């Protein structure tokens, strides 16, 4: 029987430094998988959507019909998702490398990146990796549910990744995961290795605060009641780009765009068009 795809949590704390002195994201390893959920004959823009920790592309499939028909919508699947080959990435640099390998042949037309929480880390580090290599940069970068780099490290108080009960409680508290997933005695053991790897990736991320601002238009999104990434931690992203488009807050918590993504996607479309 096919199980529902989980929408999992993120818990940012920083330890491992990311930047020019970190592990080369172009090194050999698994590649992220690309799933095209809309492919116009002559797309005006290619939008890559990067999922959160513990999740996969499936939770973002409903976005495609809500976006402009002239956009090619590509959902990006990180390595190690249930049913996919390869282990999950353990660091942000490994994930950026997997994205670089998976997307490098897809940068032949104007494109944009959107990532939520862990996906925002991935989008940000990928953009820096592309910039270092002189590869085509996105025309727009959208980061959701992720504190500005200077506010790391952070952690969920008392959270122990190795403890199943604490892991389950943390996932439930952050929202975004159906209760049926948490209570499923067959699916939960399959999900826990992915959750531990993804949580560990976010917790060990320590962004390089000395990097030059990205020459990419950047917009930031968040939930007004987000306790994982409080709204006050978002505006600092203005210092990480040469063209900050602003902070957009919407009603809700960390997964503020569930179950109705339309308000967020309207803002995304407006910001992408303003950036171009």
C-alpha positions as CSV (number, residue, x, y, z in Angstrom):
1,X,0.0,0.0,0.0
2,X,1.3,3.5,-0.9
3,X,1.9,5.6,2.2
4,X,1.3,9.4,2.2
5,X,4.3,11.6,1.8
6,X,5.3,13.3,5.0
7,X,5.7,17.0,5.4
8,X,8.4,17.1,8.0
9,X,10.1,19.7,10.2
10,X,13.3,21.7,10.5
11,X,15.3,22.7,13.5
12,X,18.1,25.1,12.7
13,X,21.2,25.2,14.8
14,X,24.7,25.8,13.4
15,X,28.0,24.0,13.7
16,X,29.6,23.1,10.4
17,X,30.8,26.1,8.4
18,X,29.6,26.6,4.9
19,X,31.4,28.7,2.3
20,X,34.5,28.8,0.2
21,X,36.6,26.8,2.7
22,X,34.0,24.1,3.1
23,X,33.8,20.8,1.2
24,X,33.7,21.3,-2.5
25,X,30.0,20.9,-3.5
26,X,31.1,19.8,-7.0
27,X,32.7,16.6,-5.6
28,X,31.4,13.2,-6.6
29,X,28.3,12.0,-4.9
30,X,24.5,11.5,-5.4
31,X,22.6,13.9,-7.4
32,X,19.3,15.5,-6.6
33,X,16.4,14.4,-8.7
34,X,14.3,16.7,-10.8
35,X,10.6,16.2,-11.3
36,X,8.9,18.4,-13.9
37,X,5.3,18.8,-12.9
38,X,4.6,21.4,-15.7
39,X,6.6,21.7,-18.9
40,X,5.3,24.4,-21.4
41,X,6.6,24.2,-24.9
42,X,8.5,27.5,-24.6
43,X,8.7,28.3,-20.9
44,X,9.3,31.9,-19.9
45,X,10.9,30.8,-16.6
46,X,12.0,27.6,-14.9
47,X,11.1,27.6,-11.2
48,X,12.9,25.1,-9.0
49,X,11.1,24.3,-5.6
50,X,13.2,22.8,-2.8
51,X,11.5,20.9,-0.1
52,X,11.8,21.1,3.7
53,X,13.5,18.6,6.1
54,X,11.8,15.3,6.4
55,X,9.7,16.0,3.3
56,X,9.9,15.4,-0.4
57,X,8.6,16.9,-3.7
58,X,5.2,15.3,-3.3
59,X,3.9,17.9,-0.8
60,X,4.6,20.7,-3.4
61,X,2.8,19.1,-6.3
62,X,-0.4,21.1,-5.7
63,X,1.6,24.3,-6.4
64,X,1.9,23.7,-10.2
65,X,-1.6,24.7,-11.3
66,X,-1.5,27.8,-9.1
67,X,1.6,29.2,-10.9
68,X,1.6,31.0,-14.3
69,X,1.1,28.5,-17.2
70,X,4.1,29.9,-19.0
71,X,6.4,28.8,-16.1
72,X,8.1,25.4,-16.1
73,X,7.7,24.1,-12.6
74,X,10.4,21.7,-11.4
75,X,10.2,20.0,-8.0
76,X,13.6,19.0,-6.6
77,X,14.0,15.8,-4.6
78,X,17.0,15.6,-2.2
79,X,18.9,12.3,-2.1
80,X,17.7,9.6,0.3
81,X,14.0,10.1,0.3
82,X,12.0,7.0,1.0
83,X,11.9,4.9,-2.2
84,X,14.8,6.8,-3.8
85,X,18.4,5.6,-4.2
86,X,21.3,6.8,-2.2
87,X,21.6,8.0,1.4
88,X,20.4,11.4,2.7
89,X,22.9,14.2,2.7
90,X,24.5,14.9,6.1
91,X,25.7,18.5,5.5
92,X,24.5,21.6,3.7
93,X,27.6,21.4,1.4
94,X,26.7,17.8,0.5
95,X,23.2,18.9,-0.3
96,X,24.4,21.8,-2.4
97,X,26.7,19.5,-4.3
98,X,23.8,17.1,-5.0
99,X,21.7,20.0,-6.2
100,X,24.6,21.3,-8.4
101,X,24.9,17.9,-10.0
102,X,21.2,17.5,-10.5
103,X,20.4,21.0,-11.8
104,X,23.6,22.0,-13.7
105,X,22.2,20.9,-17.0
106,X,19.0,22.8,-16.5
107,X,20.3,26.3,-16.3
108,X,20.0,27.1,-20.0
109,X,17.1,29.5,-19.6
110,X,16.0,32.1,-17.0
111,X,15.3,30.3,-13.7
112,X,14.4,31.0,-10.1
113,X,14.8,29.1,-6.8
114,X,12.4,28.8,-3.9
115,X,13.1,26.8,-0.8
116,X,11.4,26.3,2.5
117,X,13.4,25.9,5.7
118,X,16.0,23.2,4.9
119,X,15.1,23.9,1.2
120,X,16.0,27.5,1.9
121,X,19.4,26.5,3.2
122,X,19.9,24.4,0.1
123,X,18.8,27.2,-2.3
124,X,21.1,29.7,-0.6
125,X,24.2,27.5,-0.5
126,X,23.5,26.3,-4.1
127,X,23.4,30.0,-5.3
128,X,26.7,30.7,-3.6
129,X,28.2,27.5,-5.3
130,X,27.0,28.6,-8.7
131,X,28.4,32.1,-8.1
132,X,31.8,30.8,-7.2
133,X,31.9,28.7,-10.4
134,X,30.7,31.6,-12.7
135,X,27.6,29.6,-13.7
136,X,24.3,31.2,-14.5
137,X,22.6,32.6,-11.5
138,X,18.9,32.6,-10.7
139,X,16.9,35.7,-11.6
140,X,15.2,35.4,-8.2
141,X,15.8,33.6,-4.9
142,X,12.9,33.0,-2.5
143,X,13.7,31.8,1.0
144,X,11.0,30.7,3.4
145,X,11.0,29.8,7.0
146,X,14.7,30.3,7.6
147,X,16.4,32.8,9.9
148,X,19.0,35.2,8.6
149,X,22.5,33.7,8.9
150,X,23.6,35.9,11.8
151,X,20.9,34.4,14.0
152,X,22.4,30.9,13.9
153,X,23.1,28.7,15.8
154,X,19.7,27.8,17.2
155,X,18.3,24.6,18.5
156,X,15.1,23.1,19.9
157,X,15.5,23.1,23.6
158,X,16.1,19.6,25.0
159,X,15.7,17.9,21.6
160,X,17.6,14.6,21.2
161,X,17.7,13.2,17.7
162,X,18.5,9.7,18.9
163,X,15.3,9.5,21.0
164,X,12.3,8.3,19.1
165,X,9.8,9.8,21.4
166,X,11.5,13.2,21.4
167,X,11.8,13.1,17.6
168,X,8.1,12.3,17.2
169,X,7.1,15.1,19.7
170,X,9.3,17.6,17.9
171,X,7.9,16.7,14.5
172,X,4.3,17.0,15.8
173,X,5.0,20.3,17.5
174,X,6.4,21.9,14.3
175,X,3.4,20.9,12.3
176,X,3.3,19.9,8.6
177,X,3.2,16.1,9.2
178,X,-0.1,14.3,9.3
179,X,-0.9,12.5,12.6
180,X,-1.4,9.3,10.6
181,X,2.3,9.4,9.7
182,X,3.4,9.7,13.2
183,X,1.2,6.9,14.4
184,X,1.8,4.5,11.6
185,X,3.9,1.6,13.0
186,X,5.1,0.6,9.5
187,X,5.9,4.0,8.0
188,X,7.4,5.8,11.0
189,X,10.5,3.5,11.2
190,X,11.1,4.2,7.5
191,X,10.8,7.9,8.0
192,X,13.0,8.3,11.1
193,X,16.4,7.9,9.3
194,X,15.5,10.6,6.9
195,X,14.3,12.9,9.7
196,X,17.5,12.4,11.7
197,X,19.7,13.1,8.7
198,X,17.7,16.2,7.7
199,X,17.5,17.5,11.2
200,X,21.2,16.9,11.7
201,X,22.0,18.7,8.4
202,X,20.0,21.8,9.5
203,X,21.5,21.7,13.0
204,X,25.1,21.5,11.8
205,X,24.8,24.3,9.3
206,X,26.9,27.3,10.1
207,X,26.7,29.9,7.3
208,X,29.8,31.9,6.4
209,X,29.0,35.4,7.6
210,X,31.9,36.9,5.7
211,X,30.8,36.1,2.2
212,X,29.9,38.9,-0.2
213,X,26.2,39.6,-0.7
214,X,24.7,37.6,-3.6
215,X,24.1,39.6,-6.8
216,X,20.6,38.1,-6.9
217,X,17.2,39.6,-6.1
218,X,16.1,37.9,-2.8
219,X,12.7,37.8,-1.1
220,X,12.0,36.2,2.3
221,X,8.7,34.6,3.5
222,X,7.5,33.4,6.9
223,X,4.6,32.7,9.1
224,X,3.4,35.4,11.6
225,X,3.2,32.7,14.4
226,X,6.2,30.7,13.4
227,X,8.0,29.6,16.7
228,X,10.7,27.7,14.8
229,X,11.7,30.8,12.8
230,X,10.2,33.9,14.5
231,X,9.4,36.7,12.1
232,X,12.0,39.0,13.8
233,X,14.8,36.7,12.6
234,X,14.0,37.2,8.9
235,X,14.8,40.9,7.9
236,X,18.6,40.3,8.4
237,X,18.5,38.6,5.0
238,X,18.7,42.1,3.5
239,X,22.4,42.1,4.2
240,X,23.0,38.9,2.2
241,X,21.9,40.3,-1.2
242,X,22.6,43.3,-3.4
243,X,18.9,43.6,-4.1
244,X,16.5,42.8,-1.2
245,X,12.9,42.6,-2.2
246,X,11.5,42.5,1.3
247,X,10.1,40.3,4.0
248,X,6.6,38.9,3.5
249,X,4.6,37.5,6.4
250,X,1.5,35.4,6.2
251,X,-0.9,34.1,8.8
252,X,0.2,30.8,10.3
253,X,3.1,28.9,11.9
254,X,6.2,27.3,10.3
255,X,4.1,25.6,7.6
256,X,2.0,28.7,7.1
257,X,1.3,27.7,3.4
258,X,-0.4,24.5,4.3
259,X,-3.1,23.6,3.4
260,X,-3.7,26.7,1.2
261,X,-0.6,27.8,-0.7
262,X,-2.4,30.4,-2.9
263,X,-1.6,33.5,-0.8
264,X,2.1,32.6,-0.8
265,X,2.3,31.8,-4.5
266,X,0.6,35.1,-5.4
267,X,3.4,36.9,-3.5
268,X,6.0,34.7,-5.2
269,X,4.7,35.5,-8.7
270,X,4.7,39.2,-7.8
271,X,8.2,39.1,-6.5
272,X,9.6,37.1,-9.4
273,X,8.1,39.5,-11.9
274,X,9.4,42.5,-9.9
275,X,12.9,41.0,-10.0
276,X,13.0,40.6,-13.7
